[in-house]
Amino acid sequence: MSSTKTIGVIGGGQLGQMMAISAIYMGHKVITLDPASDCPSSRVSEVIAAPYDDVDALRQLADRCDVLTYEFENVDADGLDAVIKDGQLPQGTELLRISQNRIFEKDFLSNKAQVTVAPYKVVTSSLDLEDIDLSKNYVLKTATGGYDGHGQKVITSAEDLEEANALANSAECVLEEFVNFDLEISVIVSGNGKDVTVFPVQENIHRNNILSKTIVPARISDRLADRAKAIAVKIAEQLNLSGTLCVEMFATADDIIVNEIAPRPHNSGHYSIEACDFSQFDTHILGILGAPLPAINLHEPAVMLNILGQHVEAAERYVTENPSAHLHMYGKLEAKHNRKMGHVTLFSNEPDNVVEFGKGIDF
Ligand code: AMP
């Protein structure tokens, strides 16, 4: 059997593009399914331009590829089930279904993986909000379709509850207790169906619910960092994970609480391209191919800054003045406001001195 594979990637954005780059330098070929023929992956792979729910296009991809993967979780799991051959999607569709629906996700995390999540309840209408204790704060989140803070309502008062009632009557939701966290962190873990490998703990700073800066290693105690990594490994083992998964968590003074999982490489893991000996994309490709996984070493403390549409010029100036910063641009044609256009990774022991693009100007 040839060790060179054809890998089909559903989604040709920056995550698909960086997966493809890793796959290519390992000698594999990549075919991407994306609605846009000029998507970021088109620079590095052949593209089948079709909607994600086009079953004929999915079948064409499956027929032409040895292994399939995806760069985002809102892939049509039923459509995939209809076309994939046995073992062709090592990540499986079950993980997709879990991460597409917060109700399944919470149930999996708390009951199957048995990790700590914020106390929650399923809300099917505003009736389920009638008896909540307003001496506590909450976040109501729609079960499906939410991203980057969309489909969410923080409840701290009776007025908030009125808006939350409307949200609860429009869609199935999960009501979570508000966590007074010190830091938001995440851990990347990759599996090959048997073993797992885990990355350092990342500290994440969001602006307007969009990741702005990642600091590695996260500024938490060794004890909490070990706990966060152990939680990520426990979740990965429970899933018999293949490929890369990101576990997003809250760090409080003495505890780690899991927020959500993303069954793919994640923006908070981009630093690993330069700062680790293997990147989250390398281990994703190795993992889905069932290859042995390396232990991960962080070369030096690092900071990653996202470049949104409104930051492109600032980022270009920045790398001219800081040539040791690693610039990544994804090749998106239009620099829309808040669109992720690229990122920069640099090595620094003084993360507070690494200023986010547009800070105080254009968030
Ligand atoms: P999510 O869509 O679940 O990632 O939530 C988006 C952001 O909302 C998170 O990055 C947190 O900053 C905040 N958030 C979500 N859930 C909670 C919670 N239970 N307590 C406090 N903040 C939260």
Residues whose N, C-alpha, C, O or C-beta is under 5 A from the ligand:
A	BS01	AMP	A118 V139 D148 G149 E176 E177 F178 V179
